[in-house]
């Protein structure tokens, strides 16, 4: 498959680049994509809610008073949920929200997402994504042909360019990523994906 290659910040074609049909002509599987995105979001949940039940509260090892003869209700521990400083009756515990995802499923979902981006003309291959100086103004000018601030743009490169990252950090509609840290949620979030030629090579090695 041939994809048009464009210069960064230009709407004119600078040539074509050969791309793998396995990735960019794959069948779109919405159920699989939904499962992968849901699993990624679930893995980001902290699940840190925790309370102490009667066995986790410190103290209470000795019986407060003898079983009979005091006139008071029998008690076996001072850490009963009925007592002050006692444990919580139905204590919430830490929970792991992560979901198991097979590598084959994950790669299949990414192929499906890239292929659908290509079919919807939301994917654009660029020569590089480098800036000489860290200026937000320069980056906005280069992205003018893609978005006017209303479309969300994801720029994927083989490695993060420091000037590019500094230029984009004040733009809420621009996200920067390299292939090693790219996640499926970013691909769903973006209205336009700019993929560098070097990143395309890494993508084919990873998913091809």
C-alpha positions, 0 to 999 in steps of 0.5 A, a space after each residue: 500500500 502507498 501512503 502520501 508523504 508530506 513535509 511537516 507543516 505543508 499540505 502538498 504531497 512530497 512523495 509516497 511511502 510504501 506501507 504494510 497492507 497488514 496494518 493499514 488495510 486491516 479489517 476494523 473490529 470495533 468490539 476489539 478496539 473497545 476492549 483494548 481501550 477499556 482495559 487501558 483505562 481500567 489499568 490506570 485506575 489506582 484502586 487505593 481505597 482501603 479501610 481496616 477491619 477488626 483484624 487489621 486494627 491495632 490492639 484488642 488482643 486481650 479480652 476487656 473483662 471476664 465473661 461473667 459476673 460484671 453485669 456488662 455485655 460480654 466482649 472478646 475484643 476492644 476492636 469490635 466495630 461497635 466500639 470506638 477505635 474499632 474496625 470498620 464493619 464492611 471495610 473496603 479493600 484495595 482493588 486491582 482493576 487491571 484486565 488481562 489483554 493478550 499480545 495478539 489482541 493488542 496488536 490486532 486492535 492497533 492494526 484495526 485502529 491505524 487502518 480505520 484512521 487511514 480509511 477516514 483520512 485522519 492519518 498523515 505521514 510526514 517526513 519529520 516532526 522537528 522544530 529548530 526553536 522551542 516556539 509555540 507560535 512556529 508549531 501552530 503555524 505548521 499545524 495550520 493546514 491540519 487544525 485551527 485549534 478545533 481538531 485534536 492533533 496527535 504527533 507520533 515520532 520515533 523519538 521525542 524532539 525537545 523543541 517540539 515537546 516544549 512548543 506543544 505543552 501549552 496547546 491542549 489540542 496537541 499531543 506528542 508521543 513516540 512509538 514506545 509510549 503510545 497508547 490506544 486512548 491517544 489514537 481514539 482521542 485524536 482527530 488527526 494523527 501525524 506519523 513521521 516516516 521513521 515512526 512508520 518504520 518502527 510501527 511496521 516492525 512492531 505490528 507487521 
